[in-house]
Amino acid sequence: MMFPKGGWELDETMKQAASREASEEAGVHGHVESNLGKWMYKSNKYNIFYEGIMFPLNVTEELSCWPEMEVRKRRWVSVAEAREGCQHDWMREALERLLARLRDQTSEA
């Protein structure tokens, strides 16, 4: 499992960068929600640490073609599968924060 991530350009906000990365890496569009927090993660490619800010995306559209579709597959999973697929503590923590936020929103409705 992977979470789309990457840097942002000087002419875009962090939310715009999150939206662009989701489109490029997962082939999805939607509404970027407020951030879940910041985490440090290690790049396997460059062997250095980065600070990542996680934004959930309320997906409204799945693209049939996207820039990285040959190297990244998109698959929707259950919460249990998502928990199992999280390879890093920061991924699990971001997922748990999202689930807590969704529970809070449901109880307020």
Long-range contacts (C-beta under 8 A, 24 or more apart in sequence): 1-77, 1-82, 1-85, 1-86, 1-87, 1-91, 2-72, 3-54, 3-91, 3-94, 5-41, 5-52, 14-53, 14-55, 15-55, 18-53, 18-55, 18-57, 19-57, 22-57, 23-63, 23-66, 23-67, 24-66, 24-67, 24-68, 25-66, 25-67, 25-68, 25-72, 26-66, 26-72, 26-74, 27-62, 27-63, 27-64, 27-65, 27-66, 27-68, 27-69, 27-74, 28-57, 28-59, 28-61, 28-62, 28-63, 28-74, 29-59, 29-60, 29-61, 29-63, 30-57, 30-58, 30-59, 30-60, 30-61, 31-57, 31-58, 31-60, 32-56, 32-57, 33-57, 33-58, 36-94, 36-97, 36-98, 36-101, 37-93, 37-94, 37-97, 39-90, 39-93, 39-94, 40-90, 41-88, 41-90, 52-90, 54-94, 54-97, 56-98, 56-101
